[in-house]
């Protein structure tokens, strides 16, 4: 098995990037990918990083207790 992508989300104190869960500015609906990222952050006490961009979300996201950060 070849390593195709490096992620630092398993290192203590690092952010989890929403893009690592399939969130994309070109997607018609990012709800499932965002929810997967949010759930991962809740389960692992991580902060979710949202890169700048416009994202389409067509359903309700449950984010209670998740920390989020982003840039402009």
Buried (B, 14 or more C-beta within 10 A) or exposed (E): EEEEEEEEBEEEEEBBBBBBBEBEEEBEEBBBBBBBBBBBBBEEEBBBBBEEEEBEBEEEEEBEEBEBEEEE
